[in-house]
Amino acid sequence: MKVKLKQTQNKFDQTDISAVWARTKKRLERMTSDEIQETLVSAGIFTKKGNPTKPYRGVFVKAKASFASNAK
């Protein structure tokens, strides 16, 4: 899947979404949870309370709690 991006600093304006995600994931892995939350709030994805903003409602699914099995 290709995504059209704004051209900046002589980079290609067409890029593969998986490459974008790989770069984003690396950056997120270096952040603390507070920094990630601050980034998502400032980007307008989540509210300060941690809820998705209107455009993103229905996009996120809350993870279900999972328990390690007691297999012996």
CHARMM internal coordinates of N, CA and C (Angstrom, degrees):
IC EDIT
DIST 1 N 1 CA 1.4542
DIST 1 CA 1 C 1.5200
ANGL 1 N 1 CA 1 C 109.01
DIST 1 C 2 N 1.3011
ANGL 1 CA 1 C 2 N 116.35
DIHE 1 N 1 CA 1 C 2 N 129.58
DIST 2 N 2 CA 1.4537
ANGL 1 C 2 N 2 CA 121.73
DIHE 1 CA 1 C 2 N 2 CA 179.70
DIST 2 CA 2 C 1.5212
ANGL 2 N 2 CA 2 C 110.38
DIHE 1 C 2 N 2 CA 2 C -103.93
DIST 2 C 3 N 1.3184
ANGL 2 CA 2 C 3 N 115.21
DIHE 2 N 2 CA 2 C 3 N 143.88
DIST 3 N 3 CA 1.4574
ANGL 2 C 3 N 3 CA 121.44
DIHE 2 CA 2 C 3 N 3 CA 179.98
DIST 3 CA 3 C 1.5121
ANGL 3 N 3 CA 3 C 107.91
DIHE 2 C 3 N 3 CA 3 C -124.22
DIST 3 C 4 N 1.3062
ANGL 3 CA 3 C 4 N 116.69
DIHE 3 N 3 CA 3 C 4 N 133.37
DIST 4 N 4 CA 1.4618
ANGL 3 C 4 N 4 CA 121.41
DIHE 3 CA 3 C 4 N 4 CA 178.12
DIST 4 CA 4 C 1.5250
ANGL 4 N 4 CA 4 C 108.09
DIHE 3 C 4 N 4 CA 4 C -82.46
DIST 4 C 5 N 1.3199
ANGL 4 CA 4 C 5 N 116.01
DIHE 4 N 4 CA 4 C 5 N 120.62
DIST 5 N 5 CA 1.4576
ANGL 4 C 5 N 5 CA 121.44
DIHE 4 CA 4 C 5 N 5 CA 179.37
DIST 5 CA 5 C 1.5163
ANGL 5 N 5 CA 5 C 109.80
DIHE 4 C 5 N 5 CA 5 C -117.51
DIST 5 C 6 N 1.2999
ANGL 5 CA 5 C 6 N 115.47
DIHE 5 N 5 CA 5 C 6 N 153.49
DIST 6 N 6 CA 1.4510
ANGL 5 C 6 N 6 CA 121.65
DIHE 5 CA 5 C 6 N 6 CA 176.67
DIST 6 CA 6 C 1.5314
ANGL 6 N 6 CA 6 C 109.34
DIHE 5 C 6 N 6 CA 6 C -65.74
DIST 6 C 7 N 1.3277
ANGL 6 CA 6 C 7 N 116.88
DIHE 6 N 6 CA 6 C 7 N 135.70
DIST 7 N 7 CA 1.4598
ANGL 6 C 7 N 7 CA 120.36
DIHE 6 CA 6 C 7 N 7 CA -179.39
DIST 7 CA 7 C 1.5209
ANGL 7 N 7 CA 7 C 110.25
DIHE 6 C 7 N 7 CA 7 C -74.67
DIST 7 C 8 N 1.3347
ANGL 7 CA 7 C 8 N 115.74
DIHE 7 N 7 CA 7 C 8 N 126.62
DIST 8 N 8 CA 1.4562
ANGL 7 C 8 N 8 CA 121.13
DIHE 7 CA 7 C 8 N 8 CA 177.79
DIST 8 CA 8 C 1.5197
ANGL 8 N 8 CA 8 C 109.41
DIHE 7 C 8 N 8 CA 8 C -135.54
DIST 8 C 9 N 1.2822
ANGL 8 CA 8 C 9 N 116.65
DIHE 8 N 8 CA 8 C 9 N 139.05
DIST 9 N 9 CA 1.4612
ANGL 8 C 9 N 9 CA 124.01
DIHE 8 CA 8 C 9 N 9 CA 175.11
DIST 9 CA 9 C 1.5315
ANGL 9 N 9 CA 9 C 112.26
DIHE 8 C 9 N 9 CA 9 C 48.56
DIST 9 C 10 N 1.3249
ANGL 9 CA 9 C 10 N 117.02
DIHE 9 N 9 CA 9 C 10 N 46.78
DIST 10 N 10 CA 1.4659
ANGL 9 C 10 N 10 CA 123.84
DIHE 9 CA 9 C 10 N 10 CA 176.20
DIST 10 CA 10 C 1.5210
ANGL 10 N 10 CA 10 C 113.61
DIHE 9 C 10 N 10 CA 10 C 58.51
DIST 10 C 11 N 1.3188
ANGL 10 CA 10 C 11 N 118.20
DIHE 10 N 10 CA 10 C 11 N 28.33
DIST 11 N 11 CA 1.4603
ANGL 10 C 11 N 11 CA 121.53
DIHE 10 CA 10 C 11 N 11 CA 175.43
DIST 11 CA 11 C 1.5125
ANGL 11 N 11 CA 11 C 108.50
DIHE 10 C 11 N 11 CA 11 C -92.45
DIST 11 C 12 N 1.3164
ANGL 11 CA 11 C 12 N 116.74
DIHE 11 N 11 CA 11 C 12 N 161.34
DIST 12 N 12 CA 1.4494
ANGL 11 C 12 N 12 CA 120.76
DIHE 11 CA 11 C 12 N 12 CA 178.95
DIST 12 CA 12 C 1.5173
ANGL 12 N 12 CA 12 C 110.83
DIHE 11 C 12 N 12 CA 12 C -63.50
DIST 12 C 13 N 1.3346
ANGL 12 CA 12 C 13 N 116.99
DIHE 12 N 12 CA 12 C 13 N 146.30
DIST 13 N 13 CA 1.4578
ANGL 12 C 13 N 13 CA 119.35
DIHE 12 CA 12 C 13 N 13 CA 177.77
DIST 13 CA 13 C 1.5277
ANGL 13 N 13 CA 13 C 111.31
DIHE 12 C 13 N 13 CA 13 C -89.84
DIST 13 C 14 N 1.3126
ANGL 13 CA 13 C 14 N 118.20
DIHE 13 N 13 CA 13 C 14 N -9.40
DIST 14 N 14 CA 1.4636
ANGL 13 C 14 N 14 CA 122.73
DIHE 13 CA 13 C 14 N 14 CA 175.02
DIST 14 CA 14 C 1.5241
ANGL 14 N 14 CA 14 C 107.68
DIHE 13 C 14 N 14 CA 14 C -110.00
DIST 14 C 15 N 1.3203
ANGL 14 CA 14 C 15 N 117.05
DIHE 14 N 14 CA 14 C 15 N 129.69
DIST 15 N 15 CA 1.4519
ANGL 14 C 15 N 15 CA 119.64
DIHE 14 CA 14 C 15 N 15 CA 178.92
DIST 15 CA 15 C 1.5163
ANGL 15 N 15 CA 15 C 109.63
DIHE 14 C 15 N 15 CA 15 C -145.83
DIST 15 C 16 N 1.2957
ANGL 15 CA 15 C 16 N 116.21
DIHE 15 N 15 CA 15 C 16 N 155.30
DIST 16 N 16 CA 1.4466
ANGL 15 C 16 N 16 CA 122.56
DIHE 15 CA 15 C 16 N 16 CA -178.96
DIST 16 CA 16 C 1.5277
ANGL 16 N 16 CA 16 C 109.48
DIHE 15 C 16 N 16 CA 16 C -79.11
DIST 16 C 17 N 1.3208
ANGL 16 CA 16 C 17 N 117.05
DIHE 16 N 16 CA 16 C 17 N 132.96
DIST 17 N 17 CA 1.4637
ANGL 16 C 17 N 17 CA 121.14
DIHE 16 CA 16 C 17 N 17 CA -177.13
DIST 17 CA 17 C 1.5258
ANGL 17 N 17 CA 17 C 111.57
DIHE 16 C 17 N 17 CA 17 C -60.54
DIST 17 C 18 N 1.3230
ANGL 17 CA 17 C 18 N 117.59
DIHE 17 N 17 CA 17 C 18 N -31.84
DIST 18 N 18 CA 1.4685
ANGL 17 C 18 N 18 CA 119.28
DIHE 17 CA 17 C 18 N 18 CA 179.50
DIST 18 CA 18 C 1.5275
ANGL 18 N 18 CA 18 C 110.98
DIHE 17 C 18 N 18 CA 18 C -67.61
DIST 18 C 19 N 1.3171
ANGL 18 CA 18 C 19 N 117.78
DIHE 18 N 18 CA 18 C 19 N -33.29
DIST 19 N 19 CA 1.4673
ANGL 18 C 19 N 19 CA 121.06
DIHE 18 CA 18 C 19 N 19 CA 176.89
DIST 19 CA 19 C 1.5261
ANGL 19 N 19 CA 19 C 110.43
DIHE 18 C 19 N 19 CA 19 C -69.24
DIST 19 C 20 N 1.3316
ANGL 19 CA 19 C 20 N 116.12
DIHE 19 N 19 CA 19 C 20 N -38.84
DIST 20 N 20 CA 1.4661
ANGL 19 C 20 N 20 CA 120.34
DIHE 19 CA 19 C 20 N 20 CA 177.74
DIST 20 CA 20 C 1.5214
ANGL 20 N 20 CA 20 C 108.97
DIHE 19 C 20 N 20 CA 20 C -63.56
DIST 20 C 21 N 1.3429
ANGL 20 CA 20 C 21 N 116.90
DIHE 20 N 20 CA 20 C 21 N -45.14
DIST 21 N 21 CA 1.4579
ANGL 20 C 21 N 21 CA 120.30
DIHE 20 CA 20 C 21 N 21 CA -179.80
DIST 21 CA 21 C 1.5335
ANGL 21 N 21 CA 21 C 110.81
DIHE 20 C 21 N 21 CA 21 C -63.44
DIST 21 C 22 N 1.3329
ANGL 21 CA 21 C 22 N 117.91
DIHE 21 N 21 CA 21 C 22 N -40.08
DIST 22 N 22 CA 1.4694
ANGL 21 C 22 N 22 CA 121.20
DIHE 21 CA 21 C 22 N 22 CA 179.92
DIST 22 CA 22 C 1.5323
ANGL 22 N 22 CA 22 C 110.81
DIHE 21 C 22 N 22 CA 22 C -60.42
DIST 22 C 23 N 1.3302
ANGL 22 CA 22 C 23 N 116.93
DIHE 22 N 22 CA 22 C 23 N -43.47
DIST 23 N 23 CA 1.4713
ANGL 22 C 23 N 23 CA 120.33
DIHE 22 CA 22 C 23 N 23 CA 178.60
DIST 23 CA 23 C 1.5175
ANGL 23 N 23 CA 23 C 111.13
DIHE 22 C 23 N 23 CA 23 C -66.88
DIST 23 C 24 N 1.3193
ANGL 23 CA 23 C 24 N 116.31
DIHE 23 N 23 CA 23 C 24 N -41.55
DIST 24 N 24 CA 1.4658
ANGL 23 C 24 N 24 CA 120.76
DIHE 23 CA 23 C 24 N 24 CA 179.36
DIST 24 CA 24 C 1.5174
ANGL 24 N 24 CA 24 C 110.74
DIHE 23 C 24 N 24 CA 24 C -64.02
DIST 24 C 25 N 1.3193
ANGL 24 CA 24 C 25 N 116.71
DIHE 24 N 24 CA 24 C 25 N -43.32
DIST 25 N 25 CA 1.4621
ANGL 24 C 25 N 25 CA 121.56
DIHE 24 CA 24 C 25 N 25 CA -179.63
DIST 25 CA 25 C 1.5325
ANGL 25 N 25 CA 25 C 111.09
DIHE 24 C 25 N 25 CA 25 C -61.59
DIST 25 C 26 N 1.3188
ANGL 25 CA 25 C 26 N 117.06
DIHE 25 N 25 CA 25 C 26 N -42.71
DIST 26 N 26 CA 1.4676
ANGL 25 C 26 N 26 CA 120.56
DIHE 25 CA 25 C 26 N 26 CA 178.09
DIST 26 CA 26 C 1.5259
ANGL 26 N 26 CA 26 C 110.99
DIHE 25 C 26 N 26 CA 26 C -60.84
DIST 26 C 27 N 1.3277
ANGL 26 CA 26 C 27 N 115.83
DIHE 26 N 26 CA 26 C 27 N -42.59
DIST 27 N 27 CA 1.4631
ANGL 26 C 27 N 27 CA 119.75
DIHE 26 CA 26 C 27 N 27 CA -179.92
DIST 27 CA 27 C 1.5268
ANGL 27 N 27 CA 27 C 110.50
DIHE 26 C 27 N 27 CA 27 C -65.90
DIST 27 C 28 N 1.3374
ANGL 27 CA 27 C 28 N 117.19
DIHE 27 N 27 CA 27 C 28 N -43.24
DIST 28 N 28 CA 1.4636
ANGL 27 C 28 N 28 CA 121.16
DIHE 27 CA 27 C 28 N 28 CA 179.42
DIST 28 CA 28 C 1.5219
ANGL 28 N 28 CA 28 C 111.75
DIHE 27 C 28 N 28 CA 28 C -63.14
DIST 28 C 29 N 1.3163
ANGL 28 CA 28 C 29 N 117.59
DIHE 28 N 28 CA 28 C 29 N -36.48
DIST 29 N 29 CA 1.4656
ANGL 28 C 29 N 29 CA 121.52
DIHE 28 CA 28 C 29 N 29 CA -179.69
DIST 29 CA 29 C 1.5206
ANGL 29 N 29 CA 29 C 112.42
DIHE 28 C 29 N 29 CA 29 C -64.81
DIST 29 C 30 N 1.3301
ANGL 29 CA 29 C 30 N 117.11
DIHE 29 N 29 CA 29 C 30 N -23.51
DIST 30 N 30 CA 1.4656
ANGL 29 C 30 N 30 CA 120.94
DIHE 29 CA 29 C 30 N 30 CA 179.02
DIST 30 CA 30 C 1.5284
ANGL 30 N 30 CA 30 C 112.18
DIHE 29 C 30 N 30 CA 30 C -87.66
DIST 30 C 31 N 1.3276
ANGL 30 CA 30 C 31 N 117.33
DIHE 30 N 30 CA 30 C 31 N -9.82
DIST 31 N 31 CA 1.4623
ANGL 30 C 31 N 31 CA 121.73
DIHE 30 CA 30 C 31 N 31 CA -177.37
DIST 31 CA 31 C 1.5233
ANGL 31 N 31 CA 31 C 111.47
DIHE 30 C 31 N 31 CA 31 C -91.77
DIST 31 C 32 N 1.3246
ANGL 31 CA 31 C 32 N 114.99
DIHE 31 N 31 CA 31 C 32 N 153.63
DIST 32 N 32 CA 1.4603
ANGL 31 C 32 N 32 CA 120.12
DIHE 31 CA 31 C 32 N 32 CA 171.22
DIST 32 CA 32 C 1.5315
ANGL 32 N 32 CA 32 C 107.69
DIHE 31 C 32 N 32 CA 32 C -79.20
DIST 32 C 33 N 1.3264
ANGL 32 CA 32 C 33 N 116.96
DIHE 32 N 32 CA 32 C 33 N 166.77
DIST 33 N 33 CA 1.4650
ANGL 32 C 33 N 33 CA 119.50
DIHE 32 CA 32 C 33 N 33 CA 179.32
DIST 33 CA 33 C 1.5286
ANGL 33 N 33 CA 33 C 111.05
DIHE 32 C 33 N 33 CA 33 C -63.51
DIST 33 C 34 N 1.3314
ANGL 33 CA 33 C 34 N 117.13
DIHE 33 N 33 CA 33 C 34 N -34.14
DIST 34 N 34 CA 1.4669
ANGL 33 C 34 N 34 CA 120.12
DIHE 33 CA 33 C 34 N 34 CA 176.91
DIST 34 CA 34 C 1.5278
ANGL 34 N 34 CA 34 C 111.25
DIHE 33 C 34 N 34 CA 34 C -65.57
DIST 34 C 35 N 1.3209
ANGL 34 CA 34 C 35 N 117.12
DIHE 34 N 34 CA 34 C 35 N -40.14
DIST 35 N 35 CA 1.4706
ANGL 34 C 35 N 35 CA 120.74
DIHE 34 CA 34 C 35 N 35 CA 178.49
DIST 35 CA 35 C 1.5254
ANGL 35 N 35 CA 35 C 110.90
DIHE 34 C 35 N 35 CA 35 C -66.07
DIST 35 C 36 N 1.3308
ANGL 35 CA 35 C 36 N 116.54
DIHE 35 N 35 CA 35 C 36 N -39.41
DIST 36 N 36 CA 1.4683
ANGL 35 C 36 N 36 CA 120.15
DIHE 35 CA 35 C 36 N 36 CA 178.46
DIST 36 CA 36 C 1.5241
ANGL 36 N 36 CA 36 C 109.74
DIHE 35 C 36 N 36 CA 36 C -63.85
DIST 36 C 37 N 1.3351
ANGL 36 CA 36 C 37 N 116.70
DIHE 36 N 36 CA 36 C 37 N -45.64
DIST 37 N 37 CA 1.4533
ANGL 36 C 37 N 37 CA 120.45
DIHE 36 CA 36 C 37 N 37 CA 179.62
DIST 37 CA 37 C 1.5283
ANGL 37 N 37 CA 37 C 110.60
DIHE 36 C 37 N 37 CA 37 C -61.22
DIST 37 C 38 N 1.3105
ANGL 37 CA 37 C 38 N 116.83
DIHE 37 N 37 CA 37 C 38 N -44.86
DIST 38 N 38 CA 1.4647
ANGL 37 C 38 N 38 CA 121.03
DIHE 37 CA 37 C 38 N 38 CA 179.56
DIST 38 CA 38 C 1.5315
ANGL 38 N 38 CA 38 C 110.78
DIHE 37 C 38 N 38 CA 38 C -60.70
DIST 38 C 39 N 1.3227
ANGL 38 CA 38 C 39 N 116.90
DIHE 38 N 38 CA 38 C 39 N -40.40
DIST 39 N 39 CA 1.4595
ANGL 38 C 39 N 39 CA 121.51
DIHE 38 CA 38 C 39 N 39 CA 179.49
DIST 39 CA 39 C 1.5208
ANGL 39 N 39 CA 39 C 111.09
DIHE 38 C 39 N 39 CA 39 C -64.11
DIST 39 C 40 N 1.3407
ANGL 39 CA 39 C 40 N 116.57
DIHE 39 N 39 CA 39 C 40 N -45.91
DIST 40 N 40 CA 1.4624
ANGL 39 C 40 N 40 CA 120.61
DIHE 39 CA 39 C 40 N 40 CA -178.50
DIST 40 CA 40 C 1.5249
ANGL 40 N 40 CA 40 C 112.25
DIHE 39 C 40 N 40 CA 40 C -68.31
DIST 40 C 41 N 1.3292
ANGL 40 CA 40 C 41 N 117.12
DIHE 40 N 40 CA 40 C 41 N -32.99
DIST 41 N 41 CA 1.4592
ANGL 40 C 41 N 41 CA 120.90
DIHE 40 CA 40 C 41 N 41 CA 176.50
DIST 41 CA 41 C 1.5222
ANGL 41 N 41 CA 41 C 109.75
DIHE 40 C 41 N 41 CA 41 C -70.35
DIST 41 C 42 N 1.3273
ANGL 41 CA 41 C 42 N 117.10
DIHE 41 N 41 CA 41 C 42 N -46.02
DIST 42 N 42 CA 1.4683
ANGL 41 C 42 N 42 CA 119.78
DIHE 41 CA 41 C 42 N 42 CA -178.35
DIST 42 CA 42 C 1.5296
ANGL 42 N 42 CA 42 C 111.94
DIHE 41 C 42 N 42 CA 42 C -67.40
DIST 42 C 43 N 1.3335
ANGL 42 CA 42 C 43 N 116.80
DIHE 42 N 42 CA 42 C 43 N -25.17
DIST 43 N 43 CA 1.4655
ANGL 42 C 43 N 43 CA 121.00
DIHE 42 CA 42 C 43 N 43 CA 177.43
DIST 43 CA 43 C 1.5248
ANGL 43 N 43 CA 43 C 111.78
DIHE 42 C 43 N 43 CA 43 C -81.48
DIST 43 C 44 N 1.3408
ANGL 43 CA 43 C 44 N 116.31
DIHE 43 N 43 CA 43 C 44 N -7.76
DIST 44 N 44 CA 1.4508
ANGL 43 C 44 N 44 CA 120.11
DIHE 43 CA 43 C 44 N 44 CA 178.62
DIST 44 CA 44 C 1.5163
ANGL 44 N 44 CA 44 C 114.07
DIHE 43 C 44 N 44 CA 44 C 81.42
DIST 44 C 45 N 1.3187
ANGL 44 CA 44 C 45 N 116.96
DIHE 44 N 44 CA 44 C 45 N 18.12
DIST 45 N 45 CA 1.4648
ANGL 44 C 45 N 45 CA 121.17
DIHE 44 CA 44 C 45 N 45 CA -179.75
DIST 45 CA 45 C 1.5238
ANGL 45 N 45 CA 45 C 110.50
DIHE 44 C 45 N 45 CA 45 C -87.70
DIST 45 C 46 N 1.3377
ANGL 45 CA 45 C 46 N 116.18
DIHE 45 N 45 CA 45 C 46 N -41.04
DIST 46 N 46 CA 1.4566
ANGL 45 C 46 N 46 CA 121.41
DIHE 45 CA 45 C 46 N 46 CA 178.56
DIST 46 CA 46 C 1.5212
ANGL 46 N 46 CA 46 C 109.72
DIHE 45 C 46 N 46 CA 46 C -123.54
DIST 46 C 47 N 1.3458
ANGL 46 CA 46 C 47 N 115.29
DIHE 46 N 46 CA 46 C 47 N 155.10
DIST 47 N 47 CA 1.4623
ANGL 46 C 47 N 47 CA 120.94
DIHE 46 CA 46 C 47 N 47 CA 173.17
DIST 47 CA 47 C 1.5222
ANGL 47 N 47 CA 47 C 108.37
DIHE 46 C 47 N 47 CA 47 C -83.48
DIST 47 C 48 N 1.3301
ANGL 47 CA 47 C 48 N 116.31
DIHE 47 N 47 CA 47 C 48 N 171.28
DIST 48 N 48 CA 1.4646
ANGL 47 C 48 N 48 CA 120.01
DIHE 47 CA 47 C 48 N 48 CA 177.63
DIST 48 CA 48 C 1.5209
ANGL 48 N 48 CA 48 C 111.44
DIHE 47 C 48 N 48 CA 48 C -62.96
DIST 48 C 49 N 1.3156
ANGL 48 CA 48 C 49 N 117.61
DIHE 48 N 48 CA 48 C 49 N -25.94
DIST 49 N 49 CA 1.4613
ANGL 48 C 49 N 49 CA 121.72
DIHE 48 CA 48 C 49 N 49 CA 177.78
DIST 49 CA 49 C 1.5287
ANGL 49 N 49 CA 49 C 112.58
DIHE 48 C 49 N 49 CA 49 C -78.70
DIST 49 C 50 N 1.3335
ANGL 49 CA 49 C 50 N 116.83
DIHE 49 N 49 CA 49 C 50 N -9.36
DIST 50 N 50 CA 1.4585
ANGL 49 C 50 N 50 CA 120.53
DIHE 49 CA 49 C 50 N 50 CA 178.18
DIST 50 CA 50 C 1.5151
ANGL 50 N 50 CA 50 C 115.01
DIHE 49 C 50 N 50 CA 50 C 96.26
DIST 50 C 51 N 1.3182
ANGL 50 CA 50 C 51 N 116.84
DIHE 50 N 50 CA 50 C 51 N 8.65
DIST 51 N 51 CA 1.4549
ANGL 50 C 51 N 51 CA 120.59
DIHE 50 CA 50 C 51 N 51 CA 177.76
DIST 51 CA 51 C 1.5246
ANGL 51 N 51 CA 51 C 110.59
DIHE 50 C 51 N 51 CA 51 C -92.69
DIST 51 C 52 N 1.3338
ANGL 51 CA 51 C 52 N 118.30
DIHE 51 N 51 CA 51 C 52 N 147.74
DIST 52 N 52 CA 1.4678
ANGL 51 C 52 N 52 CA 119.58
DIHE 51 CA 51 C 52 N 52 CA 176.66
DIST 52 CA 52 C 1.5302
ANGL 52 N 52 CA 52 C 110.51
DIHE 51 C 52 N 52 CA 52 C -64.48
DIST 52 C 53 N 1.3228
ANGL 52 CA 52 C 53 N 117.21
DIHE 52 N 52 CA 52 C 53 N 143.13
DIST 53 N 53 CA 1.4508
ANGL 52 C 53 N 53 CA 120.83
DIHE 52 CA 52 C 53 N 53 CA 175.15
DIST 53 CA 53 C 1.5296
ANGL 53 N 53 CA 53 C 108.40
DIHE 52 C 53 N 53 CA 53 C -73.53
DIST 53 C 54 N 1.3084
ANGL 53 CA 53 C 54 N 116.55
DIHE 53 N 53 CA 53 C 54 N 166.80
DIST 54 N 54 CA 1.4639
ANGL 53 C 54 N 54 CA 121.80
DIHE 53 CA 53 C 54 N 54 CA -172.88
DIST 54 CA 54 C 1.5399
ANGL 54 N 54 CA 54 C 113.87
DIHE 53 C 54 N 54 CA 54 C -49.83
DIST 54 C 55 N 1.3229
ANGL 54 CA 54 C 55 N 120.07
DIHE 54 N 54 CA 54 C 55 N -47.03
DIST 55 N 55 CA 1.4688
ANGL 54 C 55 N 55 CA 118.75
DIHE 54 CA 54 C 55 N 55 CA -178.77
DIST 55 CA 55 C 1.5338
ANGL 55 N 55 CA 55 C 113.82
DIHE 54 C 55 N 55 CA 55 C -64.32
DIST 55 C 56 N 1.3163
ANGL 55 CA 55 C 56 N 117.39
DIHE 55 N 55 CA 55 C 56 N -19.62
DIST 56 N 56 CA 1.4598
ANGL 55 C 56 N 56 CA 120.85
DIHE 55 CA 55 C 56 N 56 CA -175.83
DIST 56 CA 56 C 1.5294
ANGL 56 N 56 CA 56 C 113.51
DIHE 55 C 56 N 56 CA 56 C -106.75
DIST 56 C 57 N 1.3207
ANGL 56 CA 56 C 57 N 117.12
DIHE 56 N 56 CA 56 C 57 N 0.80
DIST 57 N 57 CA 1.4675
ANGL 56 C 57 N 57 CA 119.41
DIHE 56 CA 56 C 57 N 57 CA 176.90
DIST 57 CA 57 C 1.5196
ANGL 57 N 57 CA 57 C 108.73
DIHE 56 C 57 N 57 CA 57 C -64.33
DIST 57 C 58 N 1.3025
ANGL 57 CA 57 C 58 N 116.28
DIHE 57 N 57 CA 57 C 58 N 136.84
DIST 58 N 58 CA 1.4555
ANGL 57 C 58 N 58 CA 120.97
DIHE 57 CA 57 C 58 N 58 CA -179.30
DIST 58 CA 58 C 1.5216
ANGL 58 N 58 CA 58 C 113.53
DIHE 57 C 58 N 58 CA 58 C 88.97
DIST 58 C 59 N 1.3193
ANGL 58 CA 58 C 59 N 116.60
DIHE 58 N 58 CA 58 C 59 N -9.64
DIST 59 N 59 CA 1.4621
ANGL 58 C 59 N 59 CA 120.59
DIHE 58 CA 58 C 59 N 59 CA 179.29
DIST 59 CA 59 C 1.5250
ANGL 59 N 59 CA 59 C 110.62
DIHE 58 C 59 N 59 CA 59 C -86.18
DIST 59 C 60 N 1.3236
ANGL 59 CA 59 C 60 N 115.66
DIHE 59 N 59 CA 59 C 60 N -37.11
DIST 60 N 60 CA 1.4596
ANGL 59 C 60 N 60 CA 121.08
DIHE 59 CA 59 C 60 N 60 CA -175.96
DIST 60 CA 60 C 1.5207
ANGL 60 N 60 CA 60 C 110.64
DIHE 59 C 60 N 60 CA 60 C -97.97
DIST 60 C 61 N 1.3207
ANGL 60 CA 60 C 61 N 115.39
DIHE 60 N 60 CA 60 C 61 N 143.15
DIST 61 N 61 CA 1.4623
ANGL 60 C 61 N 61 CA 121.82
DIHE 60 CA 60 C 61 N 61 CA 177.47
DIST 61 CA 61 C 1.5156
ANGL 61 N 61 CA 61 C 107.24
DIHE 60 C 61 N 61 CA 61 C -119.17
DIST 61 C 62 N 1.3394
ANGL 61 CA 61 C 62 N 116.34
DIHE 61 N 61 CA 61 C 62 N 128.78
DIST 62 N 62 CA 1.4595
ANGL 61 C 62 N 62 CA 119.32
DIHE 61 CA 61 C 62 N 62 CA 178.63
DIST 62 CA 62 C 1.5164
ANGL 62 N 62 CA 62 C 109.29
DIHE 61 C 62 N 62 CA 62 C -68.17
DIST 62 C 63 N 1.3149
ANGL 62 CA 62 C 63 N 115.73
DIHE 62 N 62 CA 62 C 63 N 136.35
DIST 63 N 63 CA 1.4671
ANGL 62 C 63 N 63 CA 120.83
DIHE 62 CA 62 C 63 N 63 CA 179.68
DIST 63 CA 63 C 1.5152
ANGL 63 N 63 CA 63 C 109.12
DIHE 62 C 63 N 63 CA 63 C -72.56
DIST 63 C 64 N 1.3162
ANGL 63 CA 63 C 64 N 116.09
DIHE 63 N 63 CA 63 C 64 N 141.12
DIST 64 N 64 CA 1.4615
ANGL 63 C 64 N 64 CA 121.03
DIHE 63 CA 63 C 64 N 64 CA 176.55
DIST 64 CA 64 C 1.5171
ANGL 64 N 64 CA 64 C 108.79
DIHE 63 C 64 N 64 CA 64 C -83.88
DIST 64 C 65 N 1.2998
ANGL 64 CA 64 C 65 N 115.68
DIHE 64 N 64 CA 64 C 65 N 146.46
DIST 65 N 65 CA 1.4765
ANGL 64 C 65 N 65 CA 120.16
DIHE 64 CA 64 C 65 N 65 CA 177.71
DIST 65 CA 65 C 1.5205
ANGL 65 N 65 CA 65 C 108.09
DIHE 64 C 65 N 65 CA 65 C -66.48
DIST 65 C 66 N 1.3014
ANGL 65 CA 65 C 66 N 115.91
DIHE 65 N 65 CA 65 C 66 N 139.21
DIST 66 N 66 CA 1.4737
ANGL 65 C 66 N 66 CA 119.70
DIHE 65 CA 65 C 66 N 66 CA 177.01
DIST 66 CA 66 C 1.5168
ANGL 66 N 66 CA 66 C 108.70
DIHE 65 C 66 N 66 CA 66 C -127.75
DIST 66 C 67 N 1.2977
ANGL 66 CA 66 C 67 N 114.68
DIHE 66 N 66 CA 66 C 67 N 146.60
DIST 67 N 67 CA 1.4593
ANGL 66 C 67 N 67 CA 120.96
DIHE 66 CA 66 C 67 N 67 CA -178.17
DIST 67 CA 67 C 1.5119
ANGL 67 N 67 CA 67 C 108.81
DIHE 66 C 67 N 67 CA 67 C -119.04
DIST 67 C 68 N 1.3212
ANGL 67 CA 67 C 68 N 115.92
DIHE 67 N 67 CA 67 C 68 N 140.26
DIST 68 N 68 CA 1.4642
ANGL 67 C 68 N 68 CA 120.49
DIHE 67 CA 67 C 68 N 68 CA 177.24
DIST 68 CA 68 C 1.5243
ANGL 68 N 68 CA 68 C 108.93
DIHE 67 C 68 N 68 CA 68 C -66.56
DIST 68 C 69 N 1.3135
ANGL 68 CA 68 C 69 N 115.53
DIHE 68 N 68 CA 68 C 69 N 138.35
DIST 69 N 69 CA 1.4643
ANGL 68 C 69 N 69 CA 118.37
DIHE 68 CA 68 C 69 N 69 CA 179.12
DIST 69 CA 69 C 1.5233
ANGL 69 N 69 CA 69 C 109.48
DIHE 68 C 69 N 69 CA 69 C -72.88
DIST 69 C 70 N 1.2868
ANGL 69 CA 69 C 70 N 116.36
DIHE 69 N 69 CA 69 C 70 N 152.47
DIST 70 N 70 CA 1.4543
ANGL 69 C 70 N 70 CA 122.10
DIHE 69 CA 69 C 70 N 70 CA 179.22
DIST 70 CA 70 C 1.5146
ANGL 70 N 70 CA 70 C 110.68
DIHE 69 C 70 N 70 CA 70 C -96.38
DIST 70 C 71 N 1.3144
ANGL 70 CA 70 C 71 N 116.07
DIHE 70 N 70 CA 70 C 71 N 41.82
DIST 71 N 71 CA 1.4656
ANGL 70 C 71 N 71 CA 120.33
DIHE 70 CA 70 C 71 N 71 CA -179.15
DIST 71 CA 71 C 1.5176
ANGL 71 N 71 CA 71 C 110.11
DIHE 70 C 71 N 71 CA 71 C -66.07
DIST 71 C 72 N 1.3286
ANGL 71 CA 71 C 72 N 115.13
DIHE 71 N 71 CA 71 C 72 N 138.24
DIST 72 N 72 CA 1.4683
ANGL 71 C 72 N 72 CA 119.90
DIHE 71 CA 71 C 72 N 72 CA -178.85
DIST 72 CA 72 C 1.5061
ANGL 72 N 72 CA 72 C 110.85
DIHE 71 C 72 N 72 CA 72 C -111.19
END
COOR INIT
IC SEED 1 N 1 CA 1 C
IC BUILD
